[in-house]
Amino acid sequence: MSRRVDRMEEACKEELSEILQREIKDPRVGFVTITRVKLTADLRHARVYISIMGNDEEVRQSLEGLESARGYLRSRLGKHLRLKYLPEIDFHHDRISQQALELDELLRRAANDGELADGD
């Protein structure tokens, strides 16, 4: 059963990514990447983790745009995947990409500070 859920999660991620890239024209939806999809065992609920590049306002607007497109995304997903039930979609902002960028910046600063200390 878990292999089926894993396959469906990957299929949902790929299809939703394609739909977002090709069909969603809402100007509020900025640079959004689906990082992962987690489905319940009964495939009725999908938690879609998204990474959004931009400042807080751009993130907020992108989330609003995605929320307004939820029904459309769900119906398009149903046309692409053959499921008995269409999963309810819940979007969750995945901050891992932003955290990785911040960590990279901290490491770069620490390395630069270390070079300055060694040079003294």
Steps between C-alpha positions, in 0.01 A plus 500: 500500500779748583662455159171598339479811718863585416429464127187712526685769698763524228235500226306778678818704542587469132148575376446796731839641402407475132158656556651788700764563238281478192145586600487732800505858373420675829752786532503454878662160463869576473794263492345194666657156515330190635756335725296196605150359533384289793182297455298329767478121476148523356621756238226745596720780631815646349734727688691690231824659617605798294807718492437862407778739410447861591439732790222453757245688289577295188472179703163612640369589155619171352326306776179697437523426128553129567208489741272658240621248238456199732176379337645536151817316598298223657279456193800502262674248722194278471517512121864391499492236773251220528389494859178389658499817711670829428714605794423819685802726457659693786794726423785538749782746453823300515765738626786252455634673186504839669662349809767336282578835336525668840727224632720528191531874558593445867762243404645732237521784754662271756757385243576862408533595868735203548717618211520847651596359839769275345643791304558713812 
